[in-house]
Amino acid sequence: MAEDIEGYRFDVPEGDYEIELGFADPTGNYEKIAYMLNNNQTSTDNSSSFSVKLNDNIIEERFTPASVNGNKFAIRKKYLTTVKDGAILLTFSPIKGKTILNSIKIRKI
């Protein structure tokens, strides 16, 4: 898991791409997940919140991974982009806590 990241740049040929980002915020409130040890305790929710841009376009604003899909521990989100200048640029701006990212998958379509 990468924390406190500012961004990534991927030099790629021009064309259409699918970008898949994976997020899991270990600081979120996951008290009801069955496989979490000692899940009888109530944890303090220190969830991270941040914004994400893909090639200067906001794709997630005030994104809080721990609150998506009923507090599932890990989620994946897909985005489409067209590259005309030879690069895919992802930038992250923290709002609360740290920016986080667990995985990146880039696929030319």
Secondary structure as GFF3:
##gff-version 3
##sequence-region A 1 109
A	DSSP	beta_strand	2	3	.	.	.	ID=ss1
A	DSSP	beta_strand	7	11	.	.	.	ID=ss2
A	DSSP	beta_strand	15	24	.	.	.	ID=ss3
A	DSSP	beta_strand	49	54	.	.	.	ID=ss4
A	DSSP	beta_strand	57	63	.	.	.	ID=ss5
A	DSSP	three_ten_helix	65	67	.	.	.	ID=ss6
A	DSSP	beta_strand	74	83	.	.	.	ID=ss7
A	DSSP	beta_strand	87	96	.	.	.	ID=ss8
A	DSSP	beta_strand	100	101	.	.	.	ID=ss9
A	DSSP	beta_strand	103	108	.	.	.	ID=ss10
###
